[in-house]
Amino acid sequence: MTTEATLPSTSVSRTGRQVWTRTRGILLALVLLLAAAVAIAAVQSGAQHGRLDPRSADPYGSRAVAALLTDHGVSTRVVTTLEQARAAAGPDTTLLVTVPDLLTDGQQSRLRHATDASGGRTVLVAPDFPSVSGLAPGVTAAHTPSFDTSLSPGCSLPAARRAGTADTGGGIRYSTTVKTADACYPSDGLPTLLRIPQSAKGGDTIVLGTPDILYNNRLAKQGNASLALQLLGSRPHLVWYLPSLSDASAPDTGDRGFFDLLPSGWLWGTLQLFIAAALAALWRARRLGPLVPEKLPVAIRASETVEGRARLYRKANARDRAATALRSTTRTRLAPLVGIPVTQAHTPEALLPALSARLHGEGQSLHDLLFGPPPGDDAALVTLADRLDALEREVRRP
């Protein structure tokens, strides 16, 4: 019958309690971050569900404005593909594009050609660079957003003047090179609403810098309802276009990699994680306090320690330190043999007279041997070691 020897645990082996103590803070932080992320996602998913959807009664939905348009005899139709939106464009139709930035360059070009020839109205909700220039040539988005939510018309457009102050700010501002454009609701000198007339068939394009006037929870504020009704109700039919990433009209770009599927803010999120990791590393690295002695995980022979230290002394050419160590150790061993306390072993006045009485030798030679200057070369160091050994043997002799 054979048994296996169980190796004893060493000081480098961490116990379960030590592991828990070191990791519980990090685990608690991760749990709190996960809980906060789930809570924020739940709140935002509930509030943003059906955003700008005329069938949604959520705060950020648009059922209220759709119902208001119905009461004024305007029919509303929801489409989700580019082909449906292009086919519905006409002189008696207003085409509302809720998220223009989701359209590719090719989709923007096809939609613009369809709306330019329709003679109807196209309303673009908060288009940013580069979709605004693709759908409304001559219009560019400002680099800085507007932080003033309630703005005055500041233009001669009848719809804006009748609506008065409205929540058209808080979004994107625009500039245009079109001379006949109506620039309304300016913020810091740049408009947040533009009306670009089309050259053919009496159509126009409305560029709206924010969707706030279309939300259920904002429709009753200021002149939002009046402005929304006039912008979207100028034609008897309203086509409410909700662009989708699954639209078959989007060009097939081939197999997409992992990084192509990540959202646009993943780079900043990763950078924040790296910064947090660096701060955590600095926090864990600051171990202030006294050193904690630990037992060696394995037994080391004394001869190996002596040889290792000797090699270090030789590599550093530290003959003085080696001679000091040899003399100090010899004095420590000799003191008890001649009746001197170890605390006085390194005092020549106490140690040398006792050694001279024991050996009947000369005090000067003993002083040079035990307290003399360091050796000048390696040979002198070896000679010193031999003489110290001989002295200790002589003292130990009965």
Secondary structure, DSSP 8 states (H G I E B T S, - for coil): ----------TTS--HHHHHHHHHHHHHHHHHHHHHHHHHHHHHHHHHTTTT-TT--STT--HHHHHHHHHTT-EEEEE-SHHHHHHH--TTEEEEES-GGGS-HHHHHHHHHHHHTT-SEEEEES--TTHHHHHSTTEEE-SS-----SB---S--HHHHHH-SBS--SS--EEE--TT-EEEEEETTEEEEEEEE-SSTT-EEEEES-SGGGSTTTTTSTTHHHHHHHHH-SSSEEEEE---TT-TTS-------TGGGS-TTHHHHHHHHHHHHHHHHHHHH---S-------SS---HHHHHHHHHHHHHHTT-HHHHHHHHHHHHHHHHHHHTT--GGGTT-HHHHHHHHHHHHT--HHHHHHHHH----SSHHHHHHHHHHHHHHHHHHH--
